[in-house]
Structure formats: C-alpha cells, structure tokens
Amino acid sequence: MGQAPLYDGIKRGRVHSSKARQRPHPGPAIVRVGNHLAVACLLFGLGVAAFVSGSLEQRIGNLFCVGLIPAVGFYAGGHILGQLLMFGVELCDMIMARCFRYAVRLVNHLLSWAGTHVSMRSQRN
C-alpha cells in the first residue's frame, strides 16, 4: 500500500490578507480613463475638422493632429500605465509577504536564542 505524502507543498503564488482581496486595483480604472480620454479626443478632433473652415487637407491635418494622435497616445498610455500599476501592486504584495515571513523567522530565531541563554543561566545557578 502507498502512503499519502506528508507534505504536498504550499501554493505561494499570491498571499493576500482579507483587506487586500477587497481593495480594488488602480490598473483597470486607469485603462478606463485612458479609453474615455481617447474617445473625447476623437470627438473633439472630429468637431474641429467639421466646424473649422479650411481646405480638405487642413481639415484632415486638424483631425490627425487634434484628434487621432492624442487619442492613440491616451489609449496606449492608459493601457501601459494600467498594466504597470497592476504589476506594481502584485510586486508590493509579494514583497510585503516575504518581509513578513522574514520577520517571523527572525523573531522565532531570537526567541529560541533567548530561551537557550535563559535555560543555560538557570542551570548555572
């Protein structure tokens, strides 16, 4: 008969407290803001191209310079910044968990060290 393994391992992919699970990540909000600003730039560029007098080339130039290029910048910037913020939150959570584990190990080590020295002094007396 086979024996069940005593240690199956711990999934350490993510360590969150109950407060960390409830807190929203700022990344998706930044992505939405970038998308909304991109749509606003496109609408503003269309309005400038439609209502400002000029030749067809000037109107197309206004559409690109005032509407399309800033819209692409806001869209790409929102997605890049959103991904960086989500990565930063995950990285900070991982760093906090590792620091807490290190602090627990350090306290356990100090307590065991102090316990051995106290027991040695009590044996001398």
N, C-alpha and C positions, 0 to 999 in steps of 0.2 A: 504494500500500500504506500502511496505517496503522501508526503506531508505537505501541508499548506505552508507557503512561505511566511516567515515571521515578519519580514519587512518588505512591504510592497513599494515603498518609496512614497514621496510626497510630491504632488504636483505643485511646483513652485513658480508657475508661470505668472500668476498675479496674486498679490497679497493685499487685500483691502480690508479696511475696517468697515463697520456698518455705515459710518458717516461718509466714507469715500464712495461707497456704492450709490448713495443718494445724491451726491453732488453732481451737477451737470458739468460736462466738459465744455470748455470755451471754443473748441475747434469747429463744431458744426454751426455755431452761431456766427463765427467769423466767415465761414463759407457762405452762409445765407446773406450776410451783409454785403459781401463781395458780389454775389449774384444780383442783389437788388440795386446796388450802385451801377453795375454793368447795364442793367435794363434802363435805369434812369439816364445814363449817358447816351445809350442808343436812342431813347425817345427825345432827349434834348438835341442830339445831332440831327435827327430827322426833322425836328421843328425848326432848327436853324437852317437846314438845307431847303425846307419848304417855304419858309417865310422871309428869308433874307434875299433881297434881289441880287442878281448876278447871273453870269452865264452858266451853262450846264457844267463846265469844267470847275468853276468856282464853287458851285453847289456840291459837286461830288467831293471836291477837296475839303469843304467845310464838314461834310458828312464823315469823311475819314478822320480829319484832324480833331473835330469836336466830339464826334460820336463813337466811331468804331475803335480807334486806337485806345482811348481811355477805357472803353468798355472791356476790351481784351485785357488791358492791364489790371483793372479791378477784378475781373473774373479770375485770371491766373494768380494774382496776388492773394486773393481771398482763399483760393484752394491751397496754395503753398503755405500761407500763414496758418490756416486751419490745421493742415497736416503737421506742421511743426509744433503747434500748441498741443495737439493730441499726443505727439511723441514726447514732448516735454513733461506733460502730466504723467504719462506712464513711466518715464525715466525718474521723475521725482518720487513717485510711489515706490519704485524698486529701490531707490537709494535710501528712502526712509525705512523700508522694511529691513534692508541689510544693516543699517546703522542700529536699528532696534535689536536685531539678533546679536550684533557685536556687543552692544551694551549689556544684554542679558548674559552673554558668555563671560564678559568681564566681571560683572557683579558676582556670578557664580564662582569664578576663579578667586576673586578677592575674599568671598565668604569662606571658601574651603581653605584658603591660605590662612585666614584669621583663625579659623577653627582649629587647624593643626597647631598653630602657635599658642593658642589658649590651652589646648589639651597638654602640650609639652610643658607649659609653665605650671599647670595644676599637678603634673606628675612630679615635678621637681620639689614642690612644697610638701 
